[in-house]
Structure formats: C-alpha cells, structure tokens
Amino acid sequence: MRSFIVLILLLFTLNLAAQSGRVGPNSTPEPSGPGADLTVRQMFDEANTYSKTKYAEFEKKKLPFSEKLMAQTRIEQKQLAAKYAAVAATRKNLAGEEFYYAGLLHWIAENLDGASEELGKFLASEAPAPEKAQASRSIMTVIFAKQKKIDEAEKLLAEYMKAEPVKLKERGRMESEIAKAYQAEKAFAKAAPHAEEAYRVSKASVADATSRAQALDELLDAGMLVFETNRDSGNQKEADNVLDDMRKASTMLGSPSFFFYATDKKITYMIETGRKPQAMETYLTALISAGKDLLTDQQRQDALSRLKKREKHYALLGEKAPELTSIDAAIGGQNRTLAAFRGKVVLLDFWATWCGPCYSAFPSLTEWQQDYQKDGLVVLGLSRYEGRVDGKQVSNAAEIEYLKGFRKTENLVYDLLVASDPINQMSYGASGLPTTVLIDRKGIVRYIETGTSKTRLAELHEAIVKLLAEK
C-alpha cells in the first residue's frame, strides 16, 4: 500500500499546489479552534498542515489508499484556508507579516486575486523579512503568469533576481510559468529563454531535492516545455536536442520512466515530422542504451519492457490503419469498417467493462463526439466478447444486451463495436487497456497510446483538434 505520508510530500505541501481557481469558505469542516481565537500565523499553520495531519491519521488507522479520499481531503484543506482567509479579512489592523500569512491562506485556497493582494501589501510594508519577501515575489510572479499578466510577472521576476535569497525551486517555478504564459500566446521566441532557464534550474536542483519523485516530475515538465516551445516554433534541431539531453539526464539519474518518456517522445516526434526510418533506428539504439547505460538490472529491465511494449505502436504510426475484422455487433450504429468512415477523423477506443481506467475516459470521449461530430470526428468504442457479465457466464446475445444497457447507463453517445476475437487488439498492439488510436481523414494512424490520465486526455484532445484542422 502506497504511503499516505509520501502522498502528502508530493501533493499537499504549499509549494506544490497548482493554483488555478477559487474555493469558497462555505461547507468547510470545523477547525479545531474558533478562528477568532487564532493569530493569522496560527490559522495558516493549521490550514497548511491540514492534509498532512489527516493523512497521518488515515495511515495510523491503516485506511487503504483512495483517490476519492485524497481529493476530498484536499478540498477540505482549501475550504479551511478559505474560511480562515475570510476571518483574517475581518481584522482591520493587520500589519507586516500578518499580510504575508493572509496571502498564503488565499494561496492555499486557490484565490489568486486575494493572494496577490495580501502578498503585495506585505511587500509594501516596512522592512519585510527577506526570505518571506522573496517567497511573496515568487508566488505573485506565478499568479501573474497564470493570469496572463506577463509584463507584471516579468517585472517581479527581475525584482526577485536582484534580491536574496534566490532559491532554485522558486526560480524554476517562475521561469516555467512565464514560459507557459508566452507559449499560450504563441510568443515562442519569448517563451524559449524562460523554458530553457527552468530546465537548467531543474537539472541543477535534482541532486538536492527533498523528494526525488517531485524533482524528476519538475525536470520532465521543464524539459518538455523546452521541447514544445521549439517544436511549435518549427525549430526541429533544438527540439531533438533537448529530448536527447533529457534521455542522457535520465541515465545519470537512474530513472527508467524518465528514460522511456524522453525516448518515446523523440521517436514519435521523428515519425510525426516524416523521419520514420530514423525513428526506428532511434528505437533500436535506445534498446541498446537502456541495456547498457541505466544503473541497475531492475532499471534496465523496466525501460526495456516499456519500450518493447511500444514497438507495435511505432510500426503503426504513419502507416495505413489496419481494417477492423470480426465485428459481430455495432451498438448505436450500423457501420463496422474503417472504410465506411474514410474522410473522417476516427478515434478508436479499445476498452472493456472490467477496465477501471477506461471509465475515466468516458466523459471526454462523449464530449468530443458531441462537440466535434459536425467537424468530422467519429468515436468508436471497440471491445470483444468476454463471455461473462458480473462474474457470470453469459451467451454472446446476452452480452450484447448488457452492453446496450451499459451504453445507456453510462450516457455513451458514440458507437460500440464488439468483435468475436482478439485480432483487432493484436493488430493495434492494444495489449493494455484503454488503448486509444487516432486515424486521420486519409486512413493513416497518427496517434496511439495506452492508459489514461488528465495529461493524456489533454494530449489526445490537442491531437484531435490538429487532425480535424487537416482537410
């Protein structure tokens, strides 16, 4: 069982919060003491450690890990911070560091405007403590970048760099957020230096990080930011170079997952840019590198296993999509072949009723079918007979009736195709579920990935929009 304490360190500390919205003070759990009896610093301390305290309790009680429990605890923490921020706002004589802690309460509650306002007051107060002043500048820079107030973010970053202390973690976060803001504006030339600095800082701070997993995630995020900036500006050479540097860094750090991600991105990018022969050479070279350069047998086997599972996908990318075979039923429609959808962008979702992660993608698949059908998108859920429903053996006809009801219950607006054998899964290398395939209007495979997550769904959505724009 994964440790709740580790989850706290990775997900619930103040510095890791991905501030993007606002939580109101209503319906919050009652604090341990009335807010009116606490100083602003005490309110902050209680809110900041809320999740850590709760998860320590859960671990002591040996409660199993639960995404739902984790999400609920995080919501409660934000609500508590919002309530305490509201209490602090009623105090008319706040001064000095009280503004700082009030700002941090808003920051935890994801009230960006409130956080920047209170932290700004702290910076304007008489002789603010240097370390807290720097923390305030770093948070405000991130806020302004998220709000697309890029000039203000740039100004605060410059002020931060003129003062002390300069912390690598704060510097990296500011550079990264400003780069993302420019990237969203398609100002790639302005994004590039910030992205490169965020990557440089991330590499420099990995060795001293208190959480290796967190440091690797930040390094991966920064590296991908440099890659995307160069990719989107058409700078293919620099895009290739940063992926190569990321792979080199992964071997030094002994991270097979990092090694795989950088390698996989390089191979798929090369195929995407019309360099498939070189991409397949890169794949073979990566197999050799994984077996030689990673530090332990376990790391080597991990990286090799991940890469080999993708070999079929690499072979399919950029090639004509294999036609579907042995489709015994089409639930919601009549067409059972890809040829019937030529001229449209087809999303194949290989799934099964027993596949938990598959359910996470249903809302997005339904939304995309509804939003983009008029533009030429067709979503097809592809499964095969399992012979069982709710643990009981059933006939094919009974399974089809069950799937009809399942489609209605889950509000799936796209067609479900049911095959009588696993040939389609084998043809597309869908050994893991869910596996998603995107086929362009000409019938060419342009995207294929296994698994689901918020990041993967965002990546898939971006790919859909891109293919629909191709005529």
C-alpha positions in Angstrom: 0.0 0.0 0.0 1.3 3.4 -1.0 2.2 5.5 2.0 -0.1 8.5 2.7 2.9 10.4 4.1 4.6 10.2 0.7 1.5 11.4 -1.0 1.5 14.4 1.4 5.0 15.4 0.4 4.3 15.0 -3.3 0.8 16.5 -3.5 -0.2 18.6 -0.5 2.6 20.9 0.5 2.2 24.6 0.0 5.0 24.8 -2.6 3.5 22.1 -4.8 -0.1 23.5 -5.1 -1.1 24.1 -8.7 -3.1 27.2 -8.0 -5.8 27.8 -10.7 -9.2 28.5 -9.2 -11.0 29.6 -6.1 -12.6 27.7 -3.2 -15.2 29.4 -1.1 -15.3 29.2 2.7 -18.8 27.6 2.9 -19.3 24.0 3.9 -15.8 23.7 5.4 -15.1 21.3 8.2 -15.0 23.0 11.6 -11.4 23.9 12.7 -10.0 22.6 15.9 -10.5 26.0 17.5 -12.5 29.1 16.6 -10.7 31.2 14.0 -11.4 34.3 16.1 -9.1 33.0 18.8 -6.2 32.3 16.5 -3.5 34.6 15.1 -3.2 34.8 11.3 0.0 32.8 11.5 -1.7 30.1 13.6 -4.6 29.9 11.1 -2.0 29.5 8.3 -0.2 26.8 10.2 -3.3 24.8 10.8 -4.5 25.1 7.1 -1.1 24.3 5.7 -0.7 21.1 7.7 -4.3 20.0 7.5 -3.8 17.4 4.8 -0.6 16.1 6.4 -2.4 15.8 9.7 -5.3 14.0 8.2 -3.2 11.6 6.2 -1.2 10.7 9.3 -4.4 9.8 11.0 -5.5 7.7 8.0 -2.2 5.9 7.9 -2.4 5.2 11.7 -5.9 3.8 11.2 -4.5 1.7 8.3 -7.1 3.1 5.9 -6.4 2.0 2.3 -5.3 4.5 -0.4 -8.2 6.1 -2.1 -8.2 8.8 -4.8 -11.6 9.9 -3.6 -10.4 10.2 0.0 -7.3 12.1 -1.2 -9.4 14.5 -3.3 -11.9 15.1 -0.5 -9.1 15.9 2.0 -7.6 18.4 -0.5 -11.0 20.1 -0.9 -11.4 20.3 2.9 -7.9 21.8 3.2 -8.8 24.5 0.6 -12.1 25.2 2.3 -10.4 25.6 5.7 -7.9 28.0 4.2 -10.7 30.0 2.5 -12.6 30.2 5.8 -9.5 31.4 7.7 -8.7 33.9 5.0 -12.2 35.3 5.4 -11.7 35.6 9.2 -8.4 37.4 8.6 -10.1 39.8 6.2 -12.4 41.0 9.0 -9.4 42.2 11.1 -8.9 45.8 10.4 -5.4 46.2 12.0 -3.4 43.7 10.0 0.2 44.7 9.6 3.6 43.3 8.5 3.8 39.5 8.4 0.1 39.2 9.0 -0.4 40.2 5.4 2.1 37.5 4.4 0.2 34.7 6.2 -3.2 36.0 5.0 -1.8 35.9 1.4 -0.7 32.3 1.9 -4.1 31.3 3.2 -5.6 32.7 -0.1 -2.9 30.8 -2.0 -3.8 27.5 -0.4 -7.5 28.3 -1.1 -6.5 29.0 -4.7 -7.9 32.5 -4.5 -5.3 34.1 -6.8 -6.5 37.7 -6.6 -6.7 37.5 -2.8 -3.2 36.0 -2.6 -1.6 38.6 -4.8 -3.4 41.5 -3.0 -2.3 40.4 0.5 1.3 39.5 -0.5 1.5 42.8 -2.3 0.6 44.6 1.0 3.3 42.6 2.8 6.0 43.7 0.2 4.9 47.3 0.7 5.2 47.0 4.5 8.2 48.4 6.3 11.3 46.2 6.1 9.7 42.8 5.1 11.8 39.8 6.1 14.0 39.0 3.0 13.1 35.3 2.7 9.3 35.9 3.1 9.6 38.8 0.6 11.3 36.5 -1.9 8.6 33.9 -1.4 5.9 36.5 -1.9 7.6 37.7 -5.2 7.8 34.1 -6.4 4.1 33.4 -5.7 2.9 36.7 -7.2 5.0 36.0 -10.3 3.4 32.6 -10.8 -0.1 34.2 -10.2 0.5 37.0 -12.7 1.8 34.5 -15.3 -1.3 32.3 -14.8 -3.5 35.4 -15.2 -1.6 36.3 -18.4 -0.3 39.5 -16.9 3.1 38.7 -18.3 4.6 42.2 -18.1 3.9 42.2 -14.3 5.3 38.7 -14.0 8.5 39.7 -15.8 8.9 42.7 -13.6 8.5 40.7 -10.4 10.9 38.1 -11.6 13.5 40.8 -12.3 13.0 42.1 -8.7 13.3 38.6 -7.3 16.7 38.1 -9.1 18.1 41.3 -7.7 17.3 40.3 -4.1 18.4 37.5 -1.8 17.9 34.6 -1.2 17.4 33.1 -4.7 16.0 29.6 -4.3 16.3 27.2 -7.3 12.8 25.8 -6.7 11.2 29.2 -6.7 13.3 30.4 -9.7 12.3 27.3 -11.7 8.6 27.7 -11.0 8.6 31.3 -12.0 10.5 30.7 -15.2 8.3 27.8 -16.1 5.0 29.6 -15.6 6.2 32.7 -17.6 7.3 30.4 -20.4 3.8 28.7 -20.4 2.1 32.1 -20.5 4.1 33.1 -23.6 3.6 29.7 -25.1 -0.2 30.1 -24.7 0.2 33.4 -26.6 2.2 31.6 -29.3 5.1 34.0 -28.5 7.6 31.2 -28.8 10.7 33.4 -29.1 9.9 35.0 -25.7 9.0 31.6 -24.2 12.2 29.9 -25.1 14.7 31.6 -22.8 12.3 31.1 -19.8 11.7 27.5 -20.7 15.5 26.9 -21.1 16.2 28.5 -17.7 13.5 26.5 -16.0 15.1 23.3 -17.4 18.6 24.4 -16.4 17.4 25.1 -12.9 15.5 21.9 -12.6 18.6 19.9 -13.6 20.7 21.8 -11.0 18.3 21.2 -8.2 17.6 17.5 -8.6 20.5 16.3 -6.5 19.5 18.5 -3.5 15.7 17.8 -3.7 14.0 16.5 -0.7 11.6 14.5 -2.9 13.3 12.6 -5.8 9.9 11.9 -7.5 8.9 15.5 -7.3 12.2 16.7 -8.6 12.0 14.3 -11.6 8.5 15.4 -12.4 9.6 19.0 -12.4 12.6 18.2 -14.6 10.4 16.3 -17.0 7.9 19.2 -17.1 10.6 21.7 -17.7 12.3 19.6 -20.4 9.0 19.1 -22.2 8.4 22.8 -22.1 11.6 23.5 -23.9 10.8 20.7 -26.4 7.2 22.0 -27.1 8.5 25.6 -27.5 11.0 24.6 -30.1 8.6 22.1 -31.8 5.8 24.7 -32.1 8.2 27.3 -33.5 9.5 24.8 -36.1 13.0 24.5 -34.6 13.4 20.8 -35.2 17.0 20.6 -34.3 16.7 22.2 -30.9 13.5 20.1 -30.2 15.6 16.9 -30.9 18.5 18.1 -28.8 16.5 18.7 -25.6 14.9 15.2 -25.9 18.4 13.7 -26.3 19.6 15.7 -23.3 16.6 14.5 -21.2 17.5 10.9 -22.1 21.1 11.5 -21.1 20.0 13.0 -17.8 17.7 10.1 -17.2 20.6 7.6 -17.3 22.6 9.7 -14.9 19.7 9.9 -12.5 18.9 6.2 -12.9 15.2 6.8 -13.9 13.8 4.2 -16.3 10.4 6.0 -16.5 12.2 9.3 -17.5 14.4 7.4 -20.0 11.3 5.9 -21.6 9.3 9.1 -21.7 12.1 11.1 -23.4 12.9 8.3 -25.8 9.2 7.7 -26.7 8.7 11.4 -27.3 11.7 11.5 -29.6 10.6 8.5 -31.6 7.0 9.7 -32.0 8.2 13.2 -32.9 10.5 11.9 -35.6 7.7 9.9 -37.1 5.4 12.9 -36.9 7.9 15.0 -38.8 8.4 12.5 -41.6 11.5 10.7 -40.3 10.2 7.2 -39.6 13.3 5.3 -40.8 15.5 7.3 -38.5 12.9 7.0 -35.7 13.1 3.2 -35.9 16.9 3.4 -35.8 16.5 5.6 -32.7 14.3 2.9 -31.2 16.9 0.2 -31.7 19.6 2.5 -30.4 17.5 3.2 -27.3 17.2 -0.5 -26.6 21.0 -0.8 -26.6 21.3 2.3 -24.4 18.7 1.1 -21.9 20.6 -2.2 -21.5 23.9 -0.5 -21.1 23.6 2.9 -19.6 21.0 2.6 -16.8 22.4 1.8 -13.4 20.8 -1.4 -12.2 19.3 -4.6 -13.7 15.9 -3.5 -12.4 16.1 -0.1 -14.1 17.3 -1.7 -17.4 14.5 -4.3 -17.4 11.9 -1.6 -16.6 13.0 0.6 -19.5 13.3 -2.3 -22.0 9.9 -3.6 -21.1 8.3 -0.2 -21.6 10.0 0.3 -25.0 9.2 -3.2 -26.3 5.5 -2.7 -25.5 5.6 0.3 -27.8 7.3 -1.4 -30.7 4.0 -2.3 -32.4 2.7 1.2 -32.0 5.8 2.7 -33.5 5.4 0.4 -36.5 1.8 1.5 -37.0 2.4 5.3 -36.7 2.4 7.0 -40.1 1.0 3.8 -41.8 -2.4 2.9 -43.1 -4.7 1.8 -40.3 -5.4 -2.0 -40.3 -9.0 -2.6 -41.2 -11.3 -3.9 -38.4 -12.2 -7.6 -38.6 -14.7 -10.0 -37.0 -17.0 -7.2 -35.8 -20.1 -9.1 -34.7 -22.2 -6.2 -33.5 -22.4 -2.4 -33.8 -24.3 -0.9 -30.9 -25.7 2.6 -31.7 -24.9 2.5 -35.4 -24.6 0.3 -38.5 -21.1 0.7 -39.9 -18.5 -1.9 -38.9 -15.5 -1.0 -41.0 -13.0 1.9 -41.1 -13.6 2.2 -44.8 -17.1 3.4 -44.1 -15.6 6.4 -42.2 -13.0 7.4 -44.8 -12.7 11.2 -44.9 -13.4 11.5 -41.2 -11.1 11.5 -38.2 -11.6 8.2 -36.3 -10.9 7.7 -32.7 -10.7 4.0 -31.7 -11.0 3.3 -28.0 -10.1 -0.2 -27.1 -11.8 -0.9 -23.8 -13.6 -3.4 -21.6 -16.3 -3.2 -18.9 -13.8 -4.6 -16.3 -11.2 -1.9 -17.1 -11.3 0.7 -14.3 -9.2 3.3 -16.1 -11.4 3.0 -19.2 -14.3 4.6 -17.3 -12.2 7.8 -16.7 -12.1 8.5 -20.4 -15.9 8.1 -21.0 -16.9 11.7 -20.2 -14.2 13.1 -22.5 -15.0 10.7 -25.4 -18.7 11.6 -25.1 -17.9 15.3 -25.0 -15.7 15.1 -28.1 -18.2 13.1 -30.0 -20.8 15.7 -29.3 -18.6 18.7 -29.9 -16.7 17.6 -33.0 -19.1 15.3 -34.8 -20.0 18.2 -37.1 -16.3 18.7 -37.9 -15.8 15.1 -38.9 -14.9 13.2 -35.7 -16.1 9.7 -35.2 -15.5 7.9 -31.8 -15.8 4.1 -31.8 -15.6 2.1 -28.6 -14.0 -1.3 -29.6 -14.3 -4.4 -27.4 -14.7 -8.1 -27.8 -16.8 -10.8 -26.2 -15.7 -11.6 -22.7 -18.3 -14.4 -22.1 -19.0 -13.0 -18.6 -21.2 -10.3 -17.1 -21.0 -9.5 -13.4 -18.9 -12.7 -12.8 -21.5 -15.0 -14.5 -21.1 -16.8 -17.8 -23.4 -15.5 -20.5 -24.1 -16.0 -24.2 -22.9 -13.6 -26.8 -26.5 -12.4 -27.3 -26.9 -11.7 -23.6 -23.6 -9.9 -23.5 -24.8 -7.6 -26.4 -28.0 -6.8 -24.5 -25.9 -6.0 -21.4 -23.7 -3.7 -23.4 -26.7 -1.9 -24.9 -27.9 -1.2 -21.3 -24.3 -0.2 -20.3 -24.1 2.3 -23.1 -27.3 3.9 -22.0 -26.4 3.9 -18.3 -23.0 5.5 -18.9 -24.5 8.0 -21.4 -22.2 7.0 -24.2 -23.3 8.8 -27.3 -20.8 7.1 -29.6 -21.0 3.6 -31.3 -19.7 0.5 -29.6 -18.3 -2.3 -31.8 -18.0 -5.8 -30.5 -15.6 -8.3 -32.0 -15.7 -12.1 -31.8 -12.0 -12.5 -31.4 -8.9 -10.5 -30.3 -7.5 -9.9 -33.8 -8.1 -6.2 -33.7 -6.4 -5.8 -30.4 -3.4 -7.7 -31.7 -3.3 -5.7 -34.9 -3.1 -2.4 -33.0 -0.9 -3.6 -30.2 -3.7 -3.0 -27.6 -2.3 -5.4 -25.1 -3.2 -2.9 -22.3 -6.5 -1.1 -21.8 -7.5 1.5 -22.6 -5.6 1.9 -25.8 -6.5 4.9 -28.0 -5.8 5.2 -31.7 -6.4 8.3 -33.9 -6.7 7.8 -37.6 -6.7 10.8 -39.9 -9.0 11.5 -42.9 -6.8 9.6 -45.2 -6.8 6.5 -43.1 -3.3 6.9 -41.6 -2.6 6.2 -37.9 -1.4 9.4 -36.3 -1.6 8.7 -32.6 -1.6 5.6 -30.4 -1.2 5.4 -26.7 -2.2 3.1 -23.8 -3.5 4.3 -20.5 -5.5 7.4 -19.3 -4.8 10.4 -17.2 -5.6 14.1 -17.3 -2.3 14.8 -19.1 -3.0 12.0 -21.6 -6.6 13.3 -22.3 -5.3 16.8 -22.8 -2.7 15.5 -25.2 -5.3 13.5 -27.1 -7.7 16.4 -27.3 -4.9 18.5 -28.8 -4.2 15.8 -31.4 -7.9 15.6 -32.3 -8.1 19.3 -32.9 -5.0 19.2 -35.0 -6.2 16.4 -37.2 -9.7 17.9 -37.7 -8.0 21.0 -39.0 -6.3 19.0 -41.7 -8.5 18.9 -44.8 
